[in-house]
């Protein structure tokens, strides 16, 4: 039995591609896509709950975006925003 035959018996090869490995990867991605979709729905529900409790969802989204940033980056943006506001007389 040569090396190629042994390799082919481990995984079905089609056109030089390990078909089972490819199928496994695709199925994992599909499961994660489904989970992401479900999580997106959960997040939407939480925003709806926040809105019904009187919170401003737009501001909440902005806060979440800011919290993801590095503190130095946030400080730089706030300083620049302050400079721009003063330049416009705000």
Helices and strands as residue ranges (DSSP letters): H 3-10, E 13-14, E 17-18, H 19-52, H 57-68, H 71-87
